[in-house]
């Protein structure tokens, strides 16, 4: 039975790593599509969502079987429960990437908004948080996870700055109004990617150190 558990646990690790890689690729492609105004890349992101959804179902099912059949303890138990939560965050991040791709297709229908907003800076910050949160998970690096959590405030600040900049542009710049709304939604999706990346890091810290830092509980 122990051999079967080890094989199933290895399979789980392979699946969550595969999902992590696919989600990181989706977000990178979605951001590239947005910044380069590339409809082909945007459609590619939208089509990739089904593969992520299937992986989420497979991972959840495997986690439940491991818990029910083998009743793992200590580190194995923390890994399985953390994987279930990280899997959920990854699926939501992929959905956010699809949202960005859909907004990109809408934005391609109109000329770019003539207002200085730093979407590229925010996109880079959110993508780096995702990348480092996954590196922290793969390498069981709680120090990196703590560092990533601290970056969330900067992304929140950028989101607020973009929101204010868009609404301070002239009425002429705001035509059509859908263009303004789409940019706000893009920024919000980037902010949510950072939030889910923070969630992943919180789960990494629990996995590695056994500490719960959600809601600043360690304070």
N, C-alpha and C positions, 0 to 999 in steps of 0.2 A: 504493500500500500504506500509506503514511503517513497518508493521509486515512481509510482504513478503521480503522487503529489508533486514531486520535483519536476517531472516532465510537464505537468499542467502549469506549474508556476513559471517554468521557462517559456512556455507557450504564451502565457499572459504577458510576460515581460516583452516578448517579441512583438506582440500585438500593440501594446501601448507605445512602444518605441516607433513602430510603423505609423501609428496614428499621429504621434507627435511630429514626425517628419513631414507627413502629408499636410497637417494643419499649418506648420511653419511655411511650407511651400505655397499653400493657398493664400495666406496673408501677404507673403512677399509678392505674389502675382497680382493680387487685388490692389495693392499699393502701387505697383508698377503700372497697372492699367489706369489707375486714377491719375497719376502724375504725368503719364505719357499720353493720356486721352486715347487709349487703345481699346477698341471694342472687342477685338478678337481675344485679348487676354481676359477681358471682363466676362465674356461668354464661357471661357475655359474654367474660370473660377466657379461660375454658377453650375456648370455640369459636374464639377468634382464633388459636390455636396453629398450625393448619394453614397459614394464610397465611404465617407466619414460616418454617415448615419449607420451604415451596415457594421462598420468596425465598432461603433459605440454599443450596438446591440450584442455583438459577439463578446466584447470585453465584459459587459455587465453580466451576461449569461455565464461566462467562465468564472467570474468572481463569485457569483452566487453558488455555483457548483462547488468551488473550492471551500467556501465557508460551510456549506451544508454537509459535504461528504467527509471533510478532513478536520474540521474544527481547529484551524491553526491557532497558534498562540504567539505572543511576543512579537518579534520583528516581522515574521511572515504575516501575522494578522494586521499589523500596521501597514505593511506594504499593500495588501489586498484592499483594505478599506481606503487607503490613500489613493490607490489606482482608480477605484470606483469614482471618487470625487474629481480626480484630475481628468478622467475620461469625460465626465460631464462638462467640465470647464473647456476642454478641447473641442467638444462638439459645439458649444456655444460660441467659441472663438471662430470656428469655421463658418457658422451662421453669420457672424458679424462680417467676415470676409465676403460672403455672398451679398450681404446688404450693401457693402461698399461698392461691389461690382455693379449691382443694380442701380445704385445712385450714379455711378460713373456713366452708365448707358444713358441715363436721363440728362446728365450734364453735357454729354456730347451733342445733344440736340440744340444747344444754345451756345453762344459765344462765352468765353471765360469771363468771370466776374472781375471787373476792373477795380479791385480793392486789394490792399496789401494784407494778406493773411498768410500765416505760416503753416499751412497744411503739411508741406514736406517735412518740416521740423517735428511736428507732432507725430506724423506717420513713422518717421525714423525712430523716435523715442518709444513709441508703442511696440514697433517691431523688435527693437533691441530688448525691451522688457520680456517679450514673448520668447525670443531666442535664448536669453540668459536664464529664464525660468525653466525652460526645457533642459538646458545644460545642467542646471542645478539638480534637476530631477534625475537625469541620466547618470550624473557623477556623484549623486548623493552629497551635494555641496551645500550645507546649510548656511555657510558664511556668505556665499553668493546669493542665496535665497533671501537672506536678511537685507543685503544690499539692494536687490531688485525691489523689494517692498518699499524701500525709502524713496524710490524714484517715482512712485505713483503720484505724489503731490505735484511734481513738475508737469506731468501729463495733464492733471486736473487744471493746473494754472494755464497751460497752453489752450485747453478746451475753452476756458473762460475768456481768454484773450481773443480767440477766434470768434466766439459768440458775440462779443462786444464789437469787434471790428466789422463784422457783417452787418450788424444793425446800425452802425454809424455811417455806412456808405450812403450816397445820395439816392433819392428816389429813382433817378435815371439808371443808376447802377443796379437797382433792385428789380429791373424788368427783364424777364418775367419773374414774379415772386417765387415760383417753384425753384429757380436757380439758387436763391438764398436758402430756402428750406433744405434743399439737397446738400448744400455745403455744411449746414448745421448738423444734419443727420450723419454726414461723413465724419465730422469731428466727434460726435457723440459715439459713433461706433468705434473709433480709434480709442476713445477714452474707456470704453467698455472692454476692449481688448487688453488694455493695461490693467483694468480691475481683475479680469479673469487670470491674467498672468500673476498678479499678486496672490490670488487664491491658490494657484498652483504652488507658489513659493511657501505659502503658509502650510500647505500639506507636506511639502518637502521638509520643512522644519519639524513638523510632527513626526514624519517618517524617520528622520535621521536622529533628532534629539529627544523625541518623545514629548515635546513642548507644544502646548496649544497657545498660539498668539492671535487667533481670530478675535476681533472686537477688542484688541489690546488687553486680553484677559491676564497676561503676565504682569501687567502694571499693578 
